[in-house]
Amino acid sequence: MKDKCLLLIIMLFSVNLLNAQIRPKLSTDAVEHWYYLKFSNGGNVIQDMGNNANLQTKAKIEGNASQLWKFTGEKDNYIIVSKNGRKINYTSDRFQANATSYVKFKLISTSNTSYAPAWELQQVGQSLCINQWEKAGVDRELGQWKAGDKSNVLLFIAQDPNTDLIPEESSLNDEIWYYIQFKRGGGTVLQDIGDGKFLKTKVARKQDSQLWKVISTPEGYIIESKLGNKIYYSGNYFQTSANNYSTFEILFTTNTNYAPALELQRVETQKCMNQWESPGINRLLGEWKLGDQNNSLVFVKPEKMTDLQEADGKIKESIGCTKLKNLQLPTCTAIGEGAFFYCSSLEKLMFPFSNPPQYGKNAFSTPENIYVELDNQNASIVNKWRSVKEWSVFKWKNFTNIADVTAPKWTITTSGNNLIISGLTSGVEVSIVSITGVQQRFMPSQEGILDITLPSGFYIVSQQDNSEKIIITQ
C-alpha cells in the first residue's frame, strides 16, 4: 500500500464520459447545443463566412459565433445552423452558408483508420462527404469527396463540455442503452423491477432490467428499460409501466458538490427524480427540488462500466459488503461519505495509525454497534480518538493490545491499477469483492503471488480463513 494517504471513495467506477466519437446532440427551439466542427486532419474548424459565401476552414477562436454550429431537424436528417443563423447549403460544387436554403446531412463513422473513431458528414441521399478541398489547412473551401478520405474526418467539440453528458436519443432502428447511475450512494443504478412495480436503486449488474434508452417526443423524453417498461410517476414515487409513462427534461445539476452531472425533471414540475430519504441500495425514487445532492446522476454506456462481472450466486444481488464483519483499514486519514454504509454486519474496526481520521456523513450505517480497536496503540491514543465528536458514537474495546488478532502475512503493493499480493497460500483461491458486492476469484501462483489489474476502486480481499484486508486502486 502506498505511504501517502488515500481517500476512500464510495464510487467504484471510474467512468470516462467523454469519447472521441461524440455524436452531436440535437437542438430544439428551447434547448440549443453548440459545437465547433473540427477537422482531424489539420485541426481547423468550419466557419460561416457570410450569407451565400463559401464556407472555409479557420483556426478555432473560442466563442466565435461564426464557428459555432447546432444540429436541428432529426437524427441523421440534420440541418446544420451557425450561431449567426445561417444554414449549410450546397451549390456550385461548394458548401456555403445561407439564410434560407439548406441541405440535410447524416453522420457516418469514418473508415479512415488514421483518425478513427470520428465522423464524416454526408449529404442525405449522396455517397460523398464534406471535404477540405484539395488539401487540409487554413482557408480551405469545402467540397465533396468519397467517404474515408483523410480530409473528411470531423470531431464535434461542444462549446459547453457538459453537453457530452446528455445521452443520445434512441430510435426504432438505433437503440442506445445506458445505465442511469447516481453519483451519491455507492454508484447504484436504476433498475426496472417489473410492470407496475416501484423503481429502485440497485448494485450494477449485467442485466436488461438496468439498461435504459431515451426516446425524444414533442412533450419531452420518455425513458424505457430493455424489458420494455417505461418510467412513470404515480402517487409519491416513480415506478415502471408497460403502458403508461412520464416525460422528462434532462437538466445539468446545480449541485456543485456532484457536478458535472444531470438531473431528471418531470415535465410540468419543478422537482427532479430523487433517491428518497437517503442514497444507496434499494431506495425508492421520489421527487425533490433541483440541486438536491440525491438527484445527481449520469448516463453510462455498458462498455464504460468497469466492474460488471456476473456474481457467482454466493453473493446476493444488493448486499454491497454486508458480509464483512472485521475491517482492518489501510493507512488513510479520510473515509469518504457513505464508504461503509452498506456494511450492516460490520462488528469491528481496526486502524493501524495513531491520529483520529475524519470520516464523511453516513460513512457507517450504525456506528454505535461497531467496536473499534487500535493496532497496538496505548490508552492515551485510544482516549485521543474517543474524544473526537464523530467517533464518540462508536463502542471501544477495553484493551489496547490486539496481538491475539490474527491476519494473513501478506505483502501488498499497488501501482495505479496494478495490484501485487505476496505471501498468499498457493493453490487456494483469492476472493476479491468490490464495495458494490461484485465478487471475482483469482488463483495465486505456486509462489503464493497474485499479480493482477483491477479497475479503480475499493476492494475487500480474502483467502481461506476469511481474514480480510482492504485494497484501494487508483
N, C-alpha and C positions, 0 to 999 in steps of 0.2 A: 504494500500500500504506500502511496506517495506520502512524503512527510508533510507536505502542505495540507492545510485544512480544506476539506471539500464540503460543499453544501449538499445536503440530502434533498434531492429534488423529487417531488411526487410524480412528475411526468416521466413515464418510462420512455416514451417515444421521442426520438429526435427527428422531427418531421421537417423535411425540406420542402417548403410550399412553393418555391419558385422553380421553374423549369425552363430550359432554353427554348422549348417549343410551346409557349403560351399562346392559346387561341384568344384573340381579342374578344372582349365582352361586348354584347350587343347593346347599343344605346337606345334610349327612348326619349320622348319629349321631357319626361320627368327626371330621368337619370342619364347623365352623359359620362362616357368613359373615353378619355383622350389618350392617343398613342402617337409616338414617333414611329414611322415606318423606315426601319434602318436596314440597309443592305449589308449582308455579312461580308461580301467582297468589297472592300473599300471603306466600309464603316460610315458612310454618309447616309443622310435621310432625305426623304422626298419632300419637296417644298412647293407650295402653291405660289406661283409667280404672278398671279393676277387673272382676271376674267379672260377666257379664251387664249391664255398664254400657255405654252408648253410647260409641263412640269419639269423640274430639274432636281438634281442631287446637290445637297449643300451640307456643309459641316453643321452638326447639331448645335443649336443655340437654345439653352434652357428657357422654356416659357414662350418661345416664339410662336405666335398663333398660326403663322403660315406653314409651320412644320408639324402642327398637331392635327390629328385626324380621328374621327369617330366612325364606327361601323353601324349603319342603320339598315332598315329593311328586315330581312330574315336571314337565318343562318345559311351560309353558302349560297345566298342570293343577295349579297351585300351591296348597298350603296355607300360609298366612302365619301365623307364630307369633311372639309377642312374647318378649322375653328374660325376662319374668315367667311364661312357659309357657302363655299363653292364645292361642287361635286367633281369627282374624277370622271372625265369623259374621254372618248377615243375618236379622233378624226385625223385624216391626212397622215396616217401611219404614226401618229404620236399621241401620247396621253396628255390631256390638258385639264385645267380647272375651269369649270363652267357654272354660272349661277343657276341654270335651269336644267341643262341636258346632262345625262349621265349614262354610264354603262354599269352592269351588275357583275359582281365577282364571286368566285368561290375560292376557298383555301384548299391547297393540296400540300401534302407533306413532301418536301423536296427529296428527290432521289440522289442528289449530289452528296456523295459520301464525305467530301471535304468539309461540308458545312452543316450536315445533319446532326441533330434534329433541328429543323427550321421549316419555314413555309415558303410557298410561292403563291402569287396572286394570278388567277386565271379567269379571263372573261367567261361568263356563263355561256355555254354553247360553243366555246372555242377550245382549241387544244394548245394554244400558245399562252405564254405568261409575260407579265410585266418584266422588262429587261432594261438594264443600263446600256443604252445603245452604243455599240462599237467596243466599249470597254468600261471598266469600273473607274470611278473617280469623282471629283467635284465638277459641277456644272454640266453633268451628262444629262441629255434629254432621254425620255423613256419611250421605248418602242415595245415590240413583242418578239419573243423567241421561244424555241421549243423548251419544254419542261426539262429541268435538270441542269440547265446551263448555270455556271457558277455566278453569273451576273444577275440572275433572277432572285437569288435566295434572300429572304427577308426575315427579320425578327421584329416583333411588336413590343416596343418599350413603353410601358404605361407611364404617363406623367405622374400619377399618384401610385407609388409602389403597392399600396394596399389593394388596388384594383385586382391584383392577381390572386387575392384571397377569395374572390367571388367565384362560386362554382360555375362550370359550364352547363348549359341547358341541354337536356335530352330531347330527342325526337323519336318518332316511331322507328326510324331506320338507324338511329345513332343514340344508343343508350349509354350514358356515362355515369358510373356508380361511384359513390363516396361513402366513407364512414363520416358520421357527424359527431365530432369529438369535443367534449367540453375541456376548457383549459384549466378549470379548477375542479379538483375532485379525483385525482389519480389517473387522469387520462381516460375516463369512462366514455362510452359511446352510446348513442340512441339505439334501442332495439325494439322492433315490432314484435310484440308478444302474441298478436293474433287479432283477428277481426273482432271489434267491439271491446278489446282489452285496453287497459291503460298502457300508454307508452312509458318505458322505463330506461334508466341508465344501467349499462352492464359493462363487464370487462370485455375488451375487444376479442372477437373470435372470428374464424373463417366460416361465416355462415350468412346465408341470404337475408336473414332477418335483421342484420346490421348494415346492410347496403342500401343506399338511398339514391334516387335520381331527382333532379329538379326540372320541373316542367313549367314553361312560361305560358301564361294566359293573359288576356287583357285586364283581368281583375287582380293579378298577382301571381306568385309562384305557388305551385302545388308540389308537395314533397311526398314521393311514393317509394315504398320499400320494394325490394326484389321479390317479396312474397305477393305483391300486388295490392297491399293495403296502403291507404293514404293517411297522413297525419290530420287529425280532426279534433277541434276543441269542443268539449261538451261538459257543461257544468263548470267545475273549477279546474279541470285537468285536461291534458291532451291524451287522446287515445288514437288507435288506428282503426280504420274502417274500409271495407271493401267498396262501399257505395258513397259515403259522404267524405267531404274534405274541407279544410280551411285553406285560405290563401294567405301568403306571407309577403312581406317586404324583407329584403336582405340588407341589413344596415351595418356599418362599421361601428364597433363598440366605442363608447365614450369613456370606458373604464381604463384609465392609464396604466393600472397595475397589470392588466391582461392584454393590452394592445401589443401587436396588431391582432385583431380577431373580429369576428362578426357577431351579430345578434339577429334572431328571427322574430320579427314583429308581425303579429297577425294584422291583416288589412283592416282598417277602420277602428283600430285600437291604438292606444299609446303605450301599450305594455308588450314585453317580449317574453319568449319562452325562457323558463327559469327552473333550475333544479330546486324543487320546492323544499323549504325549510333548511336544507343543508346540502352540500355537494357530496358526491360519492356514488357508490353502487346501490342499485335498486331504488333510486329516487324517482318519485312521481314528477311529472313536468307540469308546472303551473305557469302563471304569468306574473311578471313584476316589471317595474319601471326600467326604461332604457338605462344602461350603465351599471346595473347591479352586477356584483362580482360573480354571481352564479349564472349569469346569462351567456358569458363569452364562450364562443365555440369556433371551430374551424372545420372545413370540409377537406377530408383527407382521402386521396385516391388509394385503392387497395395496395398498389405496388409500393406506396410510400410508408406503409405501416411496417415497422421494422421487427416486430415480435408477434407473429400471428400463427405460430405453430400450434397444431391441434393438441389439446390436452390428452393424456393417455387414459383418461377415465378415472384416475385416482384422485384428481383434483376437481372439486365441484366448480360449476360454471362461474360463480362470482364470489369466491371466498377471499380473493386477494391473498394476503399472507396470514390468514386467520389461524392456521395450524401452528404457527410459531409460538413457542412458549418461553424459550430462553433466548435472549438477544444480547449479543456482545458487539458493541458499536466500535467502529474504527476511530482513529484519532481525528475527530472533526469537532468544530466548535459551533456549528449551526445545524439545526434539524428543521427541514422545510415544513411548510404548512401542510397538514394532513398526511405527513410521511408515514405514520404508523396507525392511521385512523382505523384501518380495517383489521388490525392485528388484535382481534377481540379476545383471543386466548392468551395473549401475552401476560406472563406472570412475573418475569424477572428481567431486569435490565442490568447490564454490566458495562462500565465505562473505564477505558484504560488511560485516563488522563485526569489531572487534578483540578482543573478550573471548571466551574459550572458552565455548561453550554447554554446557549439560547435555543429556544425551540418555538416553532410557529404555532399559530392558532390551530386547534384540533389536531395537533401532531399525534396525540394519543387519545383514543376514544374514551377510555375510562382509567385515567392515570391513578385514581385513588385505589385501584385494585392491583397495582403493579408494585412489586418490591424492587428497590434499587440497591445495587451493590457497586462498590468501587473496587477497582482492581488493585489490591494490596495497598490501599491508602489508609492513613491513620485517622483517628477520631476527629482531629482538628479539620481535616479536609472534608470529612463527612458533614460536620456541622456547618462548614462554609457553604456546602451545597444546599443543605436543608434550610439555610437562612434566605435563600433566593426565593422570592414570592412564587414564581411559576412552578418551582419544584416542591413547594411545601405540600402540595396535594398528594404527592407520592408517599407510599409506605417505604420505610428504610429498614434494611437488615440491621440487627443489633450488633453484629460482629463486623470487623473491618478487614479480616484476612480471609480471602476466598481461595486459599491454596487447595481446598478439598474439591473445588470445581474443576472437572477435567474437560479438556478440549483437545482436538487433534493438533499435533505439532506440525502444522502446515506453514510453509513459507509462501507468501502471496506477493506477487508483483504485478503491477498494471502499467501499461504504456498506451495512453489513448484508449482504444477499444480492445487492445490485446491483453489477455489475461493468462498468467502462468502461475500454477499452483504446484508446488513440490511437497513431498512428504505424505502423499496420499497412499492408501492401501492398494497395491497392484491387484488388478483383476476384479475390483469392486466398483460398481457404477457410482458416479458422482451425480447428484441431483442438483440442478440449478433452477431456482424458481424466481421469477420476476415479481415485483411488487403487485402486479395485476393478477398473479396466480398462474401464469403460463409456465409449465414445467418442461425442462429439457434434461436429457440424460446423456452423459458422456463417460467413456471408458478411459481411465488413465493408462499411460504407457507401463511397460514392465518395470520401469524405474520409479513408478509412482508419480509421474509428472503429467499434468494436464496443460496443454498449450492450445488455447482457442481464441477466437474473436467473438465478442458479444456486442450487440447494439448498445448505444449509450443508455445508461440506466442504472438501476439499483437492484441488487440480486441477493438472494439467500442461498448459500452453498452448503450442502450437507453430504455426508457419506457414512453409511453403515450404522454408526452408533447414534445417529440423529443429532449429533452435535452440529451447530450451525455457526456460520460466520457471514458477515456482511461484505459484499464486494460492490464497489462503485466503478463503473467505466465511464469515460468521458467521450 
